[in-house]
Amino acid sequence: MIQDPAPSSSTVAAEEAVRHPRILLVTEWFLPYVGGSVNLFVNTYERYPQGSVHVLTGFPLHEIGVEGPSSPLPTTRVNLKRYEFLRPESLLMYARMTLGALRLYRSFRPEVVHCGHIFPEAPVAWVLKRLFGTPYMVYIHGEEAAIQRHYKWKRRLMPRFYNAAEAVIASSRNSVELLEDLGVCKDRIHVIPLGVDPRRFSPRPRTEDGELRLLSVGRLQPRKGHAHVLQAVARLRERFPRLRYWIAGTGGEEASLRRLSTELGLDDIVRFLGYVPDEELPDLYRSCDLFIMANRRLSNDDMEGFGIVFLEAAASGLPVVGGITGGVPDAVHDGVNGFLVDTEDIGAIADAVARLLDDPSLRRRMSREGRKWAEDHSWDLYSQRVLALTNQVLNGLRSPR
């Protein structure tokens, strides 16, 4: 396993860091979808020169309520719809993505392929490698590999596609453990910590209005743990009568969460903000007192791969409360810029929130520590490291151990 390939690690790497090869980013999910992996891709590749990156992705599926900005990068879209009458249902999706990549190969002539996930992207890149010798690299976010290893044929194929890649980019110890469990060669694994934009997300004293505001940002889905936070808030409302809980995001759980809020008598405390545009997120963080996402590991191993929102909150000066599962321990330093708890324990969630709300000096200390950490983990640095690794791959270099 190779740690954190910074472009300044050697003279050769420093020289190569300024070279921008033609990169084909193949990803099932891209703008206008929103989410952690999409956030990662946009912040990484929009920093490269215009024309050096082309995105191959799918059409937005409007039936699931897609909201978000359009792509800032040259983008080709193909139909990635699954069909129930096929076995596997995704058969045409793989075929169409592969044909789209072959057409792009003629016009764009990529030097390297970056795969947003292992499936369906890596098999497409594998075809290009077999036909043209084009090397490819794969991101692992954590949750996708954890879930897909439960499918027999995917479990069998994942190590083949990971090991056929020249590099696998992981962001957390949890992802590295998943890769090693799958039998991925250690020399393929490169750990690059995720980043944040500390210029965009920055602290600012908010107007005192007597309220104590908790904030969650993210898709409304079971692994995010919104329902458990609502139950914790219900336990805290008498102790903190000015407590408010703001929930930003949309998703399939919204209706059930609204019902639960009403059943718990929290309609005067909870605000469902819906989709919040990217440009409004910094002010939203600054208007709150602490950030919470009670991330959970579900029975199918769905979990939070990292949690970029924790970094955004820390950069904005908010102490955070998160779960101990998945890659979140790499995003939150327990006891330093926030608390990690067992989020299956509603009492533990409530206790962590109460401890922060009771102690303004603790919130200020964690705010300073979180901001300091964010300043050392920018998207600029992350993007440079991905570029340096890409150039090392293209030149057949071995990163120093």
Residue pairs with C-beta under 8 A, 6 or more apart in sequence:
1 176
1 186
1 187
1 189
1 190
1 191
2 187
2 189
2 190
2 191
2 399
2 401
3 190
3 191
4 191
4 192
4 193
4 385
5 13
5 190
5 192
5 385
5 388
5 389
5 392
5 399
6 13
6 381
6 384
6 385
6 388
7 13
7 14
7 16
7 17
7 384
7 385
7 387
7 388
8 14
8 17
9 388
9 399
9 400
10 400
12 397
13 388
13 391
13 392
13 397
16 388
16 391
16 392
16 395
17 384
17 387
17 388
17 391
19 391
20 48
20 49
20 52
20 387
21 52
21 111
21 112
21 390
21 391
21 394
22 52
22 53
22 54
22 108
22 109
22 110
22 111
22 112
23 45
23 48
23 52
23 53
23 54
23 110
23 111
23 112
23 113
23 114
23 390
24 53
24 54
24 56
24 101
24 104
24 105
24 108
24 110
24 112
24 113
24 114
25 41
25 45
25 53
25 54
25 55
25 56
25 73
25 113
25 114
25 116
26 56
26 57
26 97
26 101
26 113
26 114
26 115
26 116
26 121
26 124
26 125
27 37
27 41
27 55
27 56
27 57
27 115
27 116
27 117
27 121
28 57
28 58
28 80
28 116
28 117
28 120
28 121
29 35
29 37
29 38
29 57
29 58
29 116
29 117
30 38
30 41
30 55
30 57
30 58
30 71
30 75
30 116
31 38
31 42
31 68
31 69
31 70
31 71
31 72
32 60
32 66
32 67
32 68
32 69
32 70
32 71
33 60
33 66
33 68
34 67
34 68
34 219
34 275
34 278
35 218
35 219
36 141
36 305
36 306
36 307
36 308
36 309
37 116
37 117
37 139
37 141
37 305
38 68
39 308
40 139
40 141
40 194
40 308
41 55
41 116
42 72
43 195
43 197
43 379
43 382
43 383
44 379
44 382
44 383
44 386
45 53
45 55
45 73
45 383
46 72
46 73
47 379
47 380
47 383
48 383
48 387
51 74
53 73
53 74
54 73
54 74
54 75
54 76
54 104
54 108
54 110
55 71
55 73
55 74
55 75
55 76
56 75
56 76
56 78
56 97
56 100
56 101
56 104
57 75
57 76
57 77
57 78
57 80
58 77
58 78
58 79
58 80
58 93
58 97
59 77
59 78
59 79
59 80
60 66
61 81
64 252
65 250
67 250
67 275
68 275
68 278
69 277
69 278
76 100
76 103
76 104
78 96
78 97
78 99
78 100
79 92
79 93
79 96
80 93
80 96
80 97
80 120
81 92
81 93
82 89
82 90
82 92
82 93
83 89
83 91
83 92
86 92
90 120
93 120
94 120
94 123
94 124
97 120
97 121
97 124
98 123
98 124
98 127
101 113
101 124
101 125
101 127
101 128
102 127
102 128
102 131
104 110
105 128
105 132
105 134
110 128
110 134
111 134
111 394
112 134
112 135
112 136
112 137
112 390
112 393
112 394
113 124
113 125
113 128
113 129
113 134
113 135
113 136
113 137
114 136
114 137
114 138
114 139
114 390
115 121
115 122
115 124
115 125
115 136
115 137
115 138
115 139
115 165
116 139
117 138
117 139
117 140
117 141
117 144
118 138
118 140
118 144
118 145
118 148
118 158
118 161
118 162
119 144
119 148
119 154
119 158
121 138
122 136
122 138
122 161
122 162
122 164
122 165
123 157
123 161
125 134
125 136
125 138
125 165
126 136
126 161
126 164
128 134
128 136
129 135
129 136
129 164
135 165
135 166
135 393
135 394
136 164
136 165
136 166
137 165
137 166
137 167
137 168
137 169
137 389
137 390
137 393
138 161
138 162
138 165
138 167
138 168
138 169
139 168
139 169
140 162
140 168
140 169
140 170
140 171
140 175
140 178
140 179
140 305
141 171
141 175
141 305
141 306
141 327
142 171
142 172
142 174
142 175
142 178
142 303
142 304
142 305
142 306
142 326
142 327
143 223
143 301
143 302
143 303
143 304
143 305
143 326
144 305
145 158
145 175
145 178
145 179
145 182
146 178
146 301
146 302
146 303
147 300
147 301
147 302
148 154
148 155
148 158
149 155
149 158
149 178
149 181
149 182
149 301
150 300
150 301
155 182
158 182
159 182
159 183
159 184
162 168
162 179
162 182
162 184
162 188
163 183
163 184
163 185
163 188
165 188
166 188
166 393
167 188
167 190
167 389
167 393
168 179
168 184
168 188
168 189
168 190
169 190
169 192
169 386
169 389
170 176
170 179
170 189
170 190
170 191
170 192
171 191
171 192
171 193
171 194
171 305
171 306
171 327
171 330
172 305
172 306
172 326
172 327
172 329
172 330
172 331
173 327
173 329
173 330
174 303
174 305
174 326
174 327
174 329
174 330
175 305
175 327
176 189
176 191
179 188
179 189
180 186
180 189
187 398
190 389
190 399
192 382
192 385
192 386
192 389
193 330
193 377
193 382
194 306
194 308
194 311
194 331
194 377
194 382
195 311
195 377
195 378
195 379
195 380
195 381
195 382
195 383
196 308
196 311
196 312
196 314
196 315
196 374
196 377
196 378
196 379
197 315
197 378
197 379
198 315
198 371
198 374
198 375
198 378
200 282
201 281
201 282
201 285
201 312
201 315
201 316
201 374
202 282
202 315
202 316
202 317
202 371
203 286
203 316
203 317
203 367
203 371
204 286
204 317
206 286
206 287
206 288
210 242
211 242
211 243
211 244
212 240
212 242
212 243
212 244
212 289
212 357
213 244
213 245
213 246
213 287
213 288
213 289
213 290
214 229
214 233
214 243
214 244
214 245
214 246
214 288
214 289
214 290
214 291
214 292
214 353
215 245
215 246
215 248
215 284
215 285
215 288
215 290
215 291
215 292
215 313
215 318
216 224
216 226
216 229
216 245
216 246
216 247
216 248
216 249
216 291
216 292
216 293
217 248
217 249
217 276
217 281
217 284
217 285
217 291
217 293
217 309
217 312
217 313
218 224
218 248
218 249
218 293
218 309
219 249
219 250
219 251
220 226
220 247
220 249
220 250
220 251
220 252
220 253
220 254
220 257
221 251
221 252
221 253
222 253
222 296
222 298
222 302
223 295
223 296
223 297
223 298
223 302
223 303
223 304
224 293
224 294
224 295
224 296
224 304
225 293
225 294
225 295
225 296
225 323
225 343
226 247
226 253
226 257
226 294
227 253
227 256
227 257
227 260
228 294
228 296
228 343
228 344
228 346
228 349
229 245
229 292
229 294
229 349
230 245
230 257
230 260
230 261
230 264
230 266
230 270
231 260
231 264
231 346
231 349
232 294
232 346
232 347
232 349
232 350
232 353
233 243
233 245
233 264
233 266
233 269
233 270
233 350
233 353
234 264
234 265
234 266
235 346
235 347
235 350
236 243
236 350
236 353
236 354
236 357
237 243
237 266
237 269
239 354
240 354
240 357
243 269
243 357
244 269
244 270
244 271
245 266
245 269
245 270
245 271
246 270
246 271
246 273
246 284
246 288
247 257
247 270
247 271
247 272
247 273
248 273
248 274
248 275
248 276
248 281
248 284
249 273
249 274
249 275
249 276
250 274
250 275
254 272
257 272
258 272
261 267
261 270
261 272
273 284
276 284
281 312
282 316
285 291
285 312
285 313
285 316
285 318
286 316
286 317
288 318
289 318
289 357
289 363
290 318
290 319
290 320
290 321
290 353
290 356
290 357
290 363
291 309
291 310
291 313
291 318
291 319
291 320
291 321
291 338
292 320
292 321
292 322
292 349
292 353
293 304
293 307
293 309
293 310
293 320
293 321
293 322
293 323
294 321
294 322
294 323
294 341
294 343
294 349
295 303
295 304
295 307
295 322
295 323
295 325
295 326
295 328
295 343
296 303
296 323
296 325
296 343
296 344
297 303
297 323
297 325
297 326
303 325
303 326
304 323
304 325
304 326
304 327
304 328
305 326
305 327
306 326
306 327
306 328
306 330
306 331
307 322
307 326
307 327
307 328
307 331
307 332
308 331
310 320
310 322
310 328
310 331
310 332
310 338
311 331
311 374
311 377
313 320
313 370
314 320
314 332
314 337
314 338
314 370
314 371
314 373
314 374
315 370
315 371
315 374
315 375
317 367
317 368
317 370
317 371
318 367
318 370
319 337
319 338
319 356
319 362
319 363
319 366
319 367
319 370
320 332
320 337
320 338
320 339
320 366
320 370
321 338
321 339
321 340
321 341
321 349
321 352
321 353
321 356
322 328
322 331
322 332
322 338
322 339
322 340
322 341
322 343
323 340
323 341
323 342
323 343
324 340
324 341
324 342
324 343
325 343
328 340
329 340
332 338
332 339
332 340
333 369
333 373
334 340
336 366
336 369
336 370
336 373
337 366
337 367
337 369
337 370
337 373
338 366
338 370
339 352
339 355
339 356
341 348
341 349
341 351
341 352
342 348
343 349
355 362
356 362
356 363
356 366
389 399
391 397
392 398
392 399
